[in-house]
Amino acid sequence: MKKNTNFKLDGLFERFTECLPPLEPQIHLASVQPTAYGSERGHVLQQSFDGLVGFINCFDFNLQTSTVIPVEISGNDLHMLYFLDGTRPITLCDKGSGSTYRLNPHRGCFLYLPKGDYALHVPPGRSCIFNFYFRGSIFRDGNERPFSHLHELISDFRQGSDRSRSSIDFKVGDRTRLLIKTIMTNIKKGDLDSEDNILWGVKKLIKLSKEKVFDEYEKISASQLKAKAAHELIRHTVSVYGQDFKLDDIAAQLGISIDYLHEVIQQYYGESPQEMKQILVLDLAKKYVIDGLQTDQIAYELGYSSPSSFCRFFKREAGMTVTEFFRRHSQ
């Protein structure tokens, strides 16, 4: 793949041609000697690999002071950026649009970065950054559908947008680190299988990022599912029996205790099961009133022993009588 991204380290550091600095890469790229840099700012190791479908850069920093690294991008590509290790955030600035992308340690994201000038702000101390940019054309024939966190980036790539964009960020844990280490171990210059391994790595990282985004932002917990099921069951039961049922029966149908029913409803809906029941009964009562049903008929439909008991409930919960409510909403 054409080298479209140039991290301009030469203007800030001197290359080591003989004695390497006292800095070991956290993840080794097989059979490739790191390019080492140093100055009064600190030391940097860069490992790079140029594949047919993707280009890898892996940086290890040990800096004395915050450093801004100019980045020149000469083509529109999709990028993975993983901040594998560090103590403070890194920031990538798009100098053309003014957009900034902040990434905390042990987090990753995808970016669409069009041609232009950028700046990577790296904090002092030890940092390890993995950058993998790849051909956006691997997404074709709708195979991007499962990866909703990448849809906007892929659309921008296809349209040749001149504005950069970042995906939502996600956790970089042990599985991601191990996968990146496996990719780095399985690619070697001059080895034809490395091209297959790079494509395999791109696909694996994309699929793993989908899992990470789902787990962090989209996954519904068991208690939340139970709360939703309870709400739906209470709503359905009100539609059939009105107020004439016990919440203990709801808990029994769900296979949970009445105390746990209270806990999950309160946690996710901010109200007790009894309050939820009353709200649903009142909503149904209001509908019947607006539809023109007589009070005694509504009382029967909602399971009240008499019209007077229903009217007391309605005034208490609605703050007005049935007649007042009907007049207000029939005008």
Order of alpha helices (4+ residues) and beta strands (2+ residues): beta-beta-beta-beta-beta-beta-beta-beta-beta-beta-beta-beta-alpha-beta-beta-alpha-alpha-alpha-alpha-alpha-alpha-alpha-alpha-alpha
